[in-house]
């Protein structure tokens, strides 16, 4: 498989799926989506594509929270802040990180609906957008919603943050909790969800924060690799889509088509790993470009490719 095929397959299935989001209570899960590296890469790609007005506005918001959160003193590093809250046992926002769309391993057709709490990642992205657009919102509230938006733009593009498998081994109501209960062999992690969090094995550890010069170099090198493989022009149709519901549906269809190996408790096939790695790269790129467009639409409507700003 190649990157173009992965992108084309995503668009084809996304166009065909008419998933309807409804409010149905399911159990609360979950773990991180992309590990911190993937979130920082999403933010780095976004920052490269933001207009100066958006860059200035977001820098001011980051500065609002920097004194309280020394690991989130730049736009890129703020990408991991919502997971910092979970690490600090602030679990109020846990369901905002994902949406559970059911994947049933029996022939049930495509008439699937969202199964999740109301306050899911699609809802959270919409709320963050509203707050950033609200002239009367307090600066600290806007700063917090920016941090959430940066992070959730990564979450919603991780395929296993939009899907939960139901099977004989993983029956309702919990299913496999977004792949957290789906066991795999032969990797540095034992859960399928964690495998995807690592970019399918490409990002093995969380980056240090506060980031030192070598950490920034590492992220910029990876961001160069990703944007060279997936330039914005190659995914322009997807970047133009601004509805987080569609983003989640795309990730769901990737979860169905390439997210799960044929069997649990077995070594992942080499071709599965290759496709997963290519998919992760495409999804991080698209997430970054879409985050930039979302912020540009707020702070510089009509902005198109112009002078790129430097990442910090």
Protein Blocks (a to p, Z undefined) as FASTA:
>chain_A
ZZklmmmmmmmmmmmpccdcdddddddddddeddfklmmmmmmmmmmmccfklmmmmmmm
mmmmmmmmmmlmbfklmmmmmmmmmmnopaklmmmmpccddddfbdebjadcddddfblf
klmmmmmmmmmmpmkbcfklmmmmmmmmmmmmmmmmmmklmcccddfklccfklnnnolm
mccehiabfbfklmmmnonopambdcdddddfklmmmmmmmmmmmmmmmgfklmmmmmmp
mbfklmmmmmmmmmmmmmpcfbehiacdfklmmmmmmmmmmmmmmmmmmmmmmmmmmmmg
hiacddddddZZ
